[in-house]
Amino acid sequence: MRGIIKDVLEYFEDANLHSESAREAIAEEIIKRLDTKEYYYSRDLVSAKTKDDEKEQPNLFPTYEGGHLG
């Protein structure tokens, strides 16, 4: 990930980092480069993809099996 960030910053070497639009463009470019088949991005986690990642999908909406609180 460090290499990706360095590459993007080198690409935008003339960007004014005090500019909100420049910082937004840099962030979008980093995310675009992370969004490849080699990496996946999940908030603050960047990891290399493996074959197991494609098979296992997290349960985003688990069913509630508990009782009431009270």
C-alpha positions, -999 to 999 in steps of 0.1 A, spaced: 0 0 0 29 23 8 41 19 -28 7 28 -42 5 60 -21 40 70 -31 32 64 -68 1 86 -66 19 114 -47 46 113 -74 19 115 -101 4 145 -84 37 161 -75 27 196 -86 -7 195 -68 -14 221 -42 -20 200 -10 -37 231 6 -65 227 -20 -94 206 -10 -101 195 -46 -64 184 -50 -66 163 -19 -99 148 -30 -84 139 -64 -54 123 -47 -77 103 -24 -99 92 -54 -68 81 -73 -55 60 -44 -88 43 -40 -90 37 -78 -56 20 -77 -65 -1 -47 -97 -12 -65 -79 -38 -86 -79 -76 -87 -48 -76 -66 -61 -56 -36 -93 -49 -18 -101 -19 3 -123 -20 34 -122 13 53 -89 13 70 -78 -22 59 -60 -30 27 -49 -65 20 -39 -86 -9 -67 -107 -23 -65 -144 -20 -86 -171 -37 -104 -177 -4 -116 -141 -3 -137 -147 -33 -154 -177 -18 -161 -164 17 -184 -134 19 -193 -119 53 -228 -120 65 -237 -84 65 -273 -89 78 -272 -116 105 -305 -127 120 -311 -116 156 -315 -146 179 -316 -130 213 -343 -119 236 -355 -85 246 -335 -62 268 -356 -54 298 
